[in-house]
């Protein structure tokens, strides 16, 4: 498999999701987060190392991926488009997905047999700051950000600093998330080459926003990120934040970030609407239908996709009572399809995700088996669930509830899980042949039957501009 | 064969206009008497230029104005630089921009060979660009989308060429440059015209010469079938470069088709 351009992080959610999607389209699994399998044995021993040393190793693994801020002006972000052209099998597709990142979209694209082009990618930039000093983080990144944007006029920069979940990483690197504002740089070529006229563009639009500080016309700074802590807790502090900072021996008891002055699409998940105009232009020119899939949070799409899979399995007359809960970048649509698993994707591994998963389970026929792939980020962050929270969810299985090789007592420090989940998936039985892709018409049929979903809207825009609501 | 004898056509004028980033040279023939029919825009094929359309243009120009642009990189339209051969999409874009710059809309697009791939792409993008479409010996048959097969057909086609055509082609190949010829050919191979045809909802005529080794009859029939309003005319004994080698025969069926479209569908032109 080709590698992403060197300036993009391997632990970027969008890159990982594109890779998992491409693997499924090729009829392959996506083991060990795309890392070489020779690394699995050593990584699976990671839990034998003391926790502090394990954290250091995690930091070093991130540091190896950073780019020097001095090199920002020489980066051509359009190389991402060239990489995607190589990543996906070279063949015509009935539909092409693009836009916001969402693990649920990974499974939807895999079901429909469609590639997906991310709007947002993540550039890790070398920049040592104290995790609890967001203002310094912002100031140190201004010059590098300008250089990057001057060299890349079609992109906008969301400089992000999250001292909660990314506590380990932000010591040595800062998060530059860049969003495409139009389809230039390979995306239009990809679409024109591989989507015949009459095809469908699935435009994923996540409405998550954040109060940011504007630095330039296409440059904002985002203090905090979607996760266990709320946006307000980042800006104003709370008891949970105080406890957390005390737990990590920080000199601070709240974060003094820069004053927010602009509402922006959230750095990692939110959709920048400038892209939509360009998508509609291409759709008009090449006679595509644009299916806008609009959702509030990235995991608001998860119940719909899980139900779609269940509906599809029943239609194929195979059992549909195995639930595979995945989180963040641990996604393997190929294994889900082979094992007849209903995929439910969690945005991350924090309490809001557990709550959403519980709500999903409350409203569904019980599953016989529930399997859990749990992202590990190494920080006892604000809003982290306890191992018992996870056990309670797994206990809802009628037959077997288990993690896919994760040790819940080590959560969220069980980095060995990354090397184990694929083996655990391989052991699941029975297996089924990989089905042919679901057609857009079948997807329509499902949507007509399934009715509306909370926080999800689906709308078709025909090439001549006519609009039709499918789900609202 | 009998038919309306061509009245003497006006001498063409050369024009230079901008098409987006490029400068495009074109010949234009104005008819002796204006008849109000759709103006014809002739789109040339691989590596040749507007010169190649002159025999057909002269015959069509007795009744309507005719434009024969040299697409960017070909004939007298020298830029873009040699190492940058434009893909089909960009050539279509240049054609659209050139029409826009000259105030041409609702035209009759008449294309030959690879020019058909460019013309169909342009109409897909801009349905108001053309009110009628004529595809003379359209490429590229998906069953023959292999280099070896193309080479075989092309060598057979060379045997059907007249000396005059061969001289013209040698000159145009030298002007365009061999690297550009090869890269443009590769772009043509990757382009899938058959995917666009079902979306081109305008009156369309497909013309195939029965002695054309490049365009097989089955493919020409498919092109006409795929077009929502397409019809096929077979020209007995005609070759691939029908517009150059059999201009009278070609002009007759093209002019009759365009007259028919102008008569039955003048509204679009008036509306535009």
Interface residues (C-beta under 8 A of the other chain):
Chain A: X92 X192 X193 X196 X197 X198 X285 X286 X287
Chain B: X89 X124 X125 X126 X190 X192 X195 X196 X198 X199
